[in-house]
Amino acid sequence: MKSAEDMQQVAPATATAAPASSGGATHRTGKTEKTEGDNLPWVEKYRPSALDELISQQDIIHTISRLIDSNALPHLLFYGPPGTGKTSTILALARRLNGPNYRQMVLELNASDDRGIDVVREQIKDFASSRKLFSRGLKLVILDEADAMTRVAQFALRRVIEKYTKSTRFCLLCNHVNKIIPALQSRCTRFRFGPLEQDQMLNRVQHVIQQEKCNVTPEGLSAIMRLAGGDMRRSLNVLQACHMAYDEINEAAVYACTGNPLPSDLRLMLNWLNNAPLQSAYEQILALQQAKGLSLLDMLTYLHELVLQISYPPPVMNFLLAEMAALEVRLAHGTNERIQLASLVGVFKQACAMTEQFQNEKDKRMAMSAK
């Protein structure tokens, strides 16, 4: 006779989840066996570890490699949009300088958190002034998001950089170089990291797809590239989120996972704005927004790209772009979305009236010239 405990061990309970679909996307229904490294975000898991593994900014990589080889590495200032390889480059540089145990010779701070003068006086100064036993080479202080540092802290850092140049190199990473004081900029060699080209990103994303065995359709891959906008970090985060949520990563899955409006919805919205009566256009766009759970700010951002593809008369185009920019500012300040949606519809109706007036005047001039 088997005891109840033995029977429970022989016949463990199993549970299965029923598949669900949303907007043409099929949700993920099963779990795969985890391996070492699966708990890491793919951005970290597939981060390049050497300078020659970086897929972009080849001119910058070549220049930095030559500076390292000639033992003439200056203080560095990397700036540019997010996800363009600034952090990966500096970490690969640190490995190149100090080998596998580079962490002992690196102080890495996120200046958006550690942004005050106390950090400069204590952590940075203590690290720069100390000497590491059994370690040779240059120490490296990495200040990520340095544009978030207070001006007082930046002025204090200026003197620290000068004092400890013999043993320490400072690398400032930021998105907006104009927020770094000129005194710091003049002490560093500046490198601008531009957005990645799509073909550069595509090769890397396809490598991750193969390694992780993702089921991605061509339309889904195109959507990921489109939404990333040259940001490698964003493309991998979107890919990982979609892989966790859906069995098949198609265009609908990508847009549903990120909460962005589908291109077909945007084209429909633009058609209503240009052709439907004001009240009807407002109600239809509001219904679409509520049904899909879309933000008007996101809709406005991608609608702007479609507007630029339409051949409005120049005065009308100038009017539309200016009004859409003002609308974006109001939305960013937390105004009521329904009121701003009504304003958007009104702007387009005024643009349609301006276009009609412009065309009538053009027809009159042509008729007069024909006489």
N, C-alpha and C positions, 0 to 999 in steps of 0.2 A: 504494500500500500504506500502511495506517495502522499507526503504531507502537503498541506495547502501552500506552504512556502516553496516546496520543490516544484509544484505545478506552476506557480507564478514565475519561477526562473525558467522553466521550459517554454512557456508561452507568454512572452512579453507582449504588452499592448502596443499596437501600432496605430498611427493616425495619419491620415492623408488630407491634404487641403484641396478643395474643389477649385478648378481654374476659374478665373474671373477675367473679364475683358472690359476695357475702357477706351473708347476712341480708336478702335482698331488695334489696340495693343493687348497682348496676352500676358497676364501676370505670371511670375515665376511660381512653380508649384512644388519643386523638390529641393532638397539640400544635398550638396556634394560634400564629400569628406574633406575636412580642412587639413592643410599641410602647413609646415613652418613658413611664416611670412604672410599667410592669408589674412592675419589681423592687421597688417599694415595697409594704409591707403596706397593705391597704385602710384600716386605721385611720388611717394617715398620709396616704394618697392622698386620702381623702374627709374629712379633718379640716376643720372650718369655719375660714375665714380672717378672718371679720368677726363682730362681736358680733350683728348682725342675722341671721346665718345659723345661729345656735345654735337647736336645736329644743326646748329645755326650760329650766327655771329662769328663766322670763321675768321674775319679780319681781326676781331678783338682777341680771339683765342691765339692766333698766330703772334700777335704783338705781345701778349702776356707771356707766352712760351719763350719768346726771344729775351724778354726782360728777366725771366727766371734763369735761363741758361747763362746770361751774361752777368748774373749776380747784381742786377741793378733794379730790383723791384721797388717802385715808389709806393707811396700811399695811393689808394684807389678810391674812385667814386663811380659806382655803377648806377645809372638811372635809366628809367624807361617804364613802359606799361607792365602790369603784373603778368607773371607766367611766361616771361621771355628768356629765362635762363640766368638771371643775376645770382641767385642763391646757389644754383648748381655749379656755376662757374667758380665762385669763390671757394666752395667746399672742395671742388676738384683741385683748385690751386693749392689749398691747404694740404691735401694729400700729396701733391707733387713736391711741396716744400719739405714736409716732415714725415712722409711715409704713413704706414698703417696706424701708428700711434699719434696721429696728428691732433687728436682731441686734447692731449695734454698741453699742446702749444697754442690752443685756440680758445679765445673767449668770445662766445657768440651771444649777443644780446638783441632782444627785440626792442628797439628804441621807442615803439609806440606804447609799451608798458613801462620800461625803465627809461624814462624820458627826462628826469630832473637832474639838477646839478649834483645831488648826492651820489648818483650812480657814477658820474665822472670822477668825483673826488674819492670815492671809496673803491668800487669794484674795478673800474678801468685803471685807475692810478695804481692800485695795489697789484693788479695783474701785470701791468707794464713794468713796474719797478722791481718785481721779484725775478729770481733766476731759478730755472728748473734743473734739478739734479739729473745727470746722465742724459741730458737732452741738448742737442745742438741745433742751430738754425734760428730762423726768425720766428718770433711769436707773432700771432695774428689776432687782431681785435676786429670782429665783424659786428657792425651796427646795422641791423636790418631795420627798414622803415625809419631811417635817420631823419626824414623830413618831418617826423612827428616830435622830434626833440624840441624842447623850449630853446629860445634864443639865448637865454642865460647859460644853459648847459652847452650849447654850441660854442659860445665864447670861451667857456672854461676848457672845453676839449681842445681848442686851438693851441693853448699853451702845453697841454699834455702831449699832443702830437709832436711838437717841436722838441720837447725835453727827452722823449724816449725813442727817437727815431733810430738810434744806433742798434737797438735790440728788437724793436717792435714795428710792425706795419699795421696801419689802420685802413680798413675798407668800409666805406659807407655805401649802403644800398638804399635807394629811394625811388619813388615814382615821380616826384615833382622836384626837379633840381632847383627851381626858383625859391624853394623853401629852405635851402641850405645857404647859410650866410656866405658872402663872397670871401671872407677870410679863410673859411674851411675849404671852399672850392679851389682857392689858389694854392693850397698845400697838397692837393691831390691831383692825380692824372685822371681826367674824366673819360668815361666810355659810355656811349649811349646804346642801349639794347632796344632795337626796334621790334615790332610784332613779327612773329614767325610767318614765313610763307606757307601756303597750304600744302604744297608738295613736300616740304620738310616735315610738317606735322603729320601728314598722311602716312609716311613711311613708319614713323614711330608708333602711331596709333594702331596701324595694322600689325606691327610687331607685338604689341600688347594684346590685341585681339587673338592672335595665334597662340600666345603663351597662356592666356586665360580661357581659351576655347569659347569665345563669345560668339553667339549666333547673331550676326549683324547683317542687315540687308544693305545694298548700295544706297538706297534712299536714306536709311538711318545713319550711315556713315557720313553722307553729305550734310545731313542736318546737324550732326555733331560738329563738323568742320565749320559750318555756317555760324552756329551759335558761339563757338569758341572765339572767333574773331582774332586769330593770331595768338591766343593765350593757351599754351600747352597744358598748364595746370588745370584750366577749366575743361579742356577736352577730355582729359583723363578722369576728372571727377564726374563729369556727365556720363562717360562710358561706364564707370564703375557703378554709379547709382542705377543706371538702366539695366545693367547686367544683374544686379541684385533684385530688381523689381520685375523683370519681364523675361520670358523664355526667348522671345524674338525681339531684337532691337530694331524696330522700323521707325519711320519718320514720326508716326503718331505717338509711339512710345517715348521718343526723345523729347518731343514737345510737351507731352503730358507729364513726364518726370521732372522737367525743368520749370513747368508752369508758364512757358512762353506761348504766345498765340501762334496757331498754325498759319503758314502762308496763305492757304485757301481762305481762312477766316479773315485775314487782313485784306485780301482782294475783295471779298464780299463786303467788308466794312467800307472800303474805299468806293465801291460801286454805290452803296447807299448814300454816302456823303455827297457824291457828285450828282446822283440822279433821282433819289427818292425825295419826297416832300420833307420839310423840316421835322414835323411831328413824327412821321413814319420812320425817318432815319434815326431819330433819337430813341424811339421805342425798340426798334430792331437791334440797334447796337447795344442798348442796355440789356435786352434779353439775351443776346449772345454773350455779353460779359458775365452775366449772372449764371448762365448755364455752364460755361466753361471755367468759371472762377478766375477770370483774368483781371490783371491790374491795368487800369487805364494808362498808367505811366509806361508799362511794358508795351501796350498796344501803340501808344504814341511814338515810342522809340523806333519800332519796326515799321510803322506807317510812314515815317519820315523817309525811309529808303524807297518806298513805292512812289511817294509824291515826286521825288527827284527824277523818276523815270518817265513822268508825264510831261508832255510839251505844253505847259501853261505859258501864256504870254509873260514876258519878263516882269512887268509890274505886278502881275497876279502871283507869280512864283515868289517874288520878294515879300509880298504881303503875307502869303501862307507860311513861309519859313519863319518870318518874324513872329507871327501870332502863335505858331506851334512852339517856338522857343519860349515865349512868355508863358504859355500854358504849362510847359514842362516845369518851369520855375515855380509856378503856383502849386502844382501837384507835389513837388519836392518839399514844399513848406507845409504839407498836410491839409490842404483845402478839401472841400467836399467834392467827391468824384462825380456825383450826378450833376452838380452845377457846372463843373469843368467840362463834362461830356456835352452838356447843352451848349456851352461856349464853343466847343470844337465843331459841333454841327453848324452853329451859326457862322463861324469863320468860313467854313467851306461853302455855305449858301451865299455869303457875301462874295467869295472868290468866284463862284459861278456867275453871279450878276456882273461882276467886273469883267469876266471873260466874255460874256455876251455883249456888254457895252463896247469892249475893245474890238470885237469882231464887227459890230455894226458900224463903228467909226471907220474901220479898215475898208468895209464894203462901200461906204459913202465916198471915201477918197479914191477908190478904184473906179467908181462910177463917174466921178467928176473928171478924173484924168482921161477916161475913155471919151468924154465929150470934147 
